[in-house]
Amino acid sequence: MTISTRGAGKAPAVLVLEDGRSFRGRAYGAVGETFGEAVFSTGMTGYQETLTDPSYHRQVVVMTAPHVGNTGVNDEDPESKRIWVSGYVVRDPARVPSNWRSRRSLDEELASQGVVGISGIDTRALTRHLRERGAMRVGIFSGNAVQDEGVLLAKVRQAPEMTGADLAAEVATKETYVVPAVGTKEFTVAAIDLGIKGMTPHRMAERGIEVHVLPATATLEDVYAVEPDGVFFSNGPGDPSTADHPVSVMRGVLERKTPLFGICFGNQILGRSLGFGTYKLKYGHRGINQPVQDRTTGKVEVTAHNHGFAVDAPLDRVSDTEFGRAEVSHVCLNDQVVEGLQLLDQPAFSVQYHPEAAAGPHDAAYLFDRFVTLMEGQRA
């Protein structure tokens, strides 16, 4: 990635997909060039949480909502210390932000963090193209980076693919830190950071949990050094087929039968730990309006998603695994993709989506209570 100054919507820009299709618009954010996997997010709100979600590392996010940036940028909503998306694509950026919490414009924030974007293109046509052809590599070029499209296409095709990408350690904390319980401490949880969002340990802290956030490279010995009542595996970027170390650690947790909860990447890690495969979705689930059914209760919830890979587990039966019986607990109602797993003979479960609701509906907050219930049961 090369960066220069703020685009301010003036410099010409072009987006080039690896299959050769291109879209011309105006620079948004920083001016220069950037590469990543082109994906689209269907959320109408919550762009700050999307931009700062580490799971979007090395992805260029296309917003399907036509107007973006209306509420500006504040200092309360980021989910991490920086923007993680590789690039940002919007149709009609707000000219003037309007919100009592706003401190600066989205354009200014993207530029200050060196994020190259593009505006003024037909994001509806781009989204339809990605639905039909699938997520693919893309480049955004603006200002002096704009050249002959044949040259730009060659650059895009040289960029790394998401399949086979091992990215969790690139976004995870390097040092362990602790998020204290709110009020009386009831439990201690070791949380493996594979790309964790800030709201996740906060949701646990609200329930009296002291959360020790450990690096993605943490060993099983590191996990049990904090004497946890439960172990949590977070969301994160990349291809789960590369995550051999987290799988090894999770298998050790399962062998000890410590209560376990995983979300997103953590769900894929549980799937692999139980012997299921994973695969890349055609264009993935990204947004805060995805319908999921909890098959254990029949309840349908609207949920926040960000995943391009899924677990390949049977929907129609209970499976026998090395760690006991397992079943698919949640399923996406749009396409029947596995959205959750649970073990029936020990306290372990996971979901593919983001129950911390940042930024999204609160339908899935009960999952943190379910984790507390497992730890209470184990203690009893």
N, C-alpha and C positions, 0 to 999 in steps of 0.2 A: 504494500500500500504506500502510495506517495501522496502527500498532502500539501496544500498551500493555504490560501486565505479563505475567508468566509465567502460563500457563493452569493448570498443575498438575492437569489433568484435571477441574476443577470447573465452569468456565464452560460454558454451553451453546454448541453450534456447529452450523452447517449448511453443507453443501457443495451448491452449485447448479451444474448443468451447463447449457450454453447451449441444449440441447434441452428444458429445463424439468424434467428429473428432478432430485430432490434427495435428500440423505441427512442425517439428523440424528445428532449424536454429541456428543462433549465436546472442549473446547479442548485442544490439545497443542502445547507450545512457547509462542510468543507469542500474545497475544490481540489481535484486530483484524480486518482484512480483507486479502485478497490475491487476485491474479488471475493466470492463466497458461493454458497448454495442459495439459489432463489427459492424462497418460500413465501406463503401469504398468510396473514393473520386476519381473522374475521371479527375481531373485537371492535366494537364501536367506540370504546373508551379504554383508558388504561395504557396509553402509549408510553408513559414513563416507566411503568413496571415491565413492559415488554422490552424496551430498549436496554434496561439494566438487568435483565434476567440472564445469568451466565449460560443457560441452556441454549441461547441464541448465538453463542460464540461461533464465528466463521460462517454466519448466515446473513444473507441480504433479505431484509423483511419488506414485503410488499403489503401495504395497508389497504384492505378492501373498502374501508370507510372512506368516503370521498373527501371529507374535511378533517384535517389533522393539525393539531397545534393550537386549537381554539383556547385552551385553558393554560397555555404557556408551560413553564417548568417551575416546579417548587422544590424545596429542599427536604420534604417529608416523605415523598412517595417512592424514591429510588429503592430498588431491591438489592443493590450492591454499591460499591464505591465508584463504579464507572459504567459507561455504556459498553455493551459487549457485542452488539450487532456489527457486522462488517460493513453494512451499507443500509440505506433507508430509502424507500420508494413511496411517494405520496402523489395524489392527484392535485388537490387544491390546498396548499398550506395556508394557514391563517396569516393574514397580513398584520393583524394587531391582536395579541392575546388578551383575554379578558377573564380574570379570575382573581378573587381576593388573596389567594395564596401564591399567585404567580410572582416569580422573581426575575424571570428573563424569558425570552422567546425560545421555542424549540429549535429554530434555525440557529440562534446564537449558541445553544447548548451543544448541538451537533458539531458546529464549527469549532468550538473551544476544545472539544474532545477529539477532533480530527476525524469525524465520521463523514465520509463522502455519501451524499444522497442525490436524488433526482426528483424533480417535481414537474407537474404539467403534462404527465403522460396518461394514457388511457389505462388505468390500473384494472378496470373491469376486463378489458381485452387481455391484459397480461395474466390476470388470475385465471381466466378461462383457458388460456394457453397452457398454464402450468397444470391445471386439472386434467387437461387432455393428454399432455405429453409427459407430465410428471416433473417433480422438482429436479433442477439441473444447475450446473455451474453458470455463473453470470459475472459480468463485470460492469461497473459504472465508471464512466470516463467524463470529465468535465474540464473546461478551460483548455489549457495547453495539452492536456492528456488526450483530447479528441484528435483522432487520426483517421486514416483510411479504415473502413470497417473490416476489411480483410485482415489487417494487422491486429486490430482489436480482438477479432474472433480468435486468432491464433493465440493471443495472450490468455483469453478465457479458457481455452482448451488445454493450456499448460497448467492451470491452477489445480490444486489437489481436490479430489472428490471427497464427499462426506462418508461414503462407504469405506470402511477400514480405518477411519480416523479415530485416534485415541487422544481425546481432548480434555478429559476430566481434570487431570493434574495441572493443566494450563490455567484453569480458572479457579481451582480450589485454594483455600487458605494454605499458607506455608507453615504456620504455627498454630498450635491449639489455642483456642480462646473459650471463655465461659460466658454464657448468657444466664444470669441468675434467675431463680424462680421469682415470680411476682407473689408477694405475700409469703405464706408458710411453705417451706420446701417439703415436698412429699416424696419426690422421686429424683433419681439421677439418670440421665440418658446420655449415651455416647452417640453423637451424630457424625456419620462419615460424610464429609463435604465433597461431593462430586460436582458441585456447581450450585450450592444451596442459596436460596433466596432469603433475605433478611427477615421476612415475615414468618418464615417457618419456625425457627427456634422461638420467636416471640409468641406464636400460638401455643407452643408447648409450655413456655414460661408462664403464660396466663393460667395454666392448669397446675401450677405448683411444681413444675419440673425444672431442675437445674440442668442446663444443656451444655455439654462439653463438645464443642465442634472440633473435629479432628481432620487433619489433611487427608486427601484421597490416598496417600501412600501409607497411612497408618496401618500398623500390623495388628494381629489379633491380641498380642500382648499389650499394645497401646490401648486398645479398646477396653480390656478388662483391668487395666491399671487405674481407671477412674471408678471402678466398682459399680458398674451400671446396673440399674433395675431394668433397663431396656436399651435396645440399640436401634438407631434410625439410619437409613440410607437415603440420601437426598436425590433430587433431580440433577441433571447435568447434560452436557453436550456430547456428541460423538456417537460412534457405532458400538453398541453393547457387546458385539462379538469380540472386541478388543480388550474388554474389561476383565482380564483374567485375575488380576490382583484383588479387586473388590469381590469377585465371585469367591475366591479362596477364603477371604475374611468372613464373608457371609456364611459360607458353609461351616466355618468354625463356630460361628454364633448359633447356627441351627443345631450343631452337634451338642452344644451346651444347653439348648432349649431355653435360651434367654428370650423374653418377649421381643419381637422384631417387627418393625414397620418400615416400609419403603414406599417412596413416591417417584413416579416418572422413570428416570434412569434406575432408581432403586427397585422398581417393579420388574424391569428387564433383568436386573441382577438376580432377583429372586427367581425369575423364570429360568435363567441359566443354571442357578444353583440347584434347582429341582430337576434338571435334566431336559428342560424344554429348549427349543431353538428360538432364535429371533430373526426378524426379517425387516427389510426396508419397505415402508409404505410408499405408494405411488407419489402422493403429495402431502401426506401427514395430516395431523390435527393441530391447528394453532388458532387460539382465540379464547374468548370467555363465554361462549354460548353453545357448548357441545353437550348434547343430551346423553346421559349415561344411566343405566339401570343397575341398581344394587340388587342382584339376584337373590341375596339372602333375605331381603325384606320386600322386594317388589317395587320399592320406591324409585321414582325417576327424579334425577337431579340435573340441573344445568351446571356445567363445570368448566373450569379453566384448563386449557390444554396447551402443550407445546412439545410434540414429539413426532419424529419422522420414522421411528422404528417401533416394532411391536413384538409381543411374545406370541409364539406359535404353540398354543395349548388347546386341547379339545374342549369345545363348549358343551358337548352333549353327555359328558360322563365325568365321574370322579377318577382321578389318575393316581396310581400307586407310584410313590417316589421313594428315594433312599431315606427321606425324613418323614415318611408316613403319607397318608392320603392328602391329596391336594385337589382343589377345584377352582374354576373360574368364578370369581365372586361378583365381578362387574363387567358390563359389556356396553359398547357404544351402540346406540340405537340407530345411528346413521348407516353404519357399515358392518356391524357385528364384530368389530375389532376387540380383542381382549383388553379390558380396562382395569382388571384387578384379579389378584390371586389370594387364596388363603389356604393354610394348612389346617386340617381337621383334627390332627392328633398332637399338635403342639402350638404354642402361641405365636404365630407369625402370619402376617398378611401384608398386602401392598396394593396400591392403585397406580394407574398409569397417568393420572392427571394431577392437578395442583390444589389440594384442599385448603391451603392457607389463604386462598381467595385474594390474591394480590396480582393483578387487579381482576376480580371476578366475583361471581355470586357466592353466597355463604352456604349454599346447600350442602356442601361436603364437610363442614366443620365438625360434624359428629365423628369423623374418622379419628381425630385426635382424642376424643373421649373414648373411642373404642380401644385405642392404644393404652390409655390410662387404665381401662378396665382389665386389659390383659396383664398389666403390671400389678394391679391390685390382686388379681387372681393368683398370680405366681407367688406374691408375697404371702398370701393367705395359705 
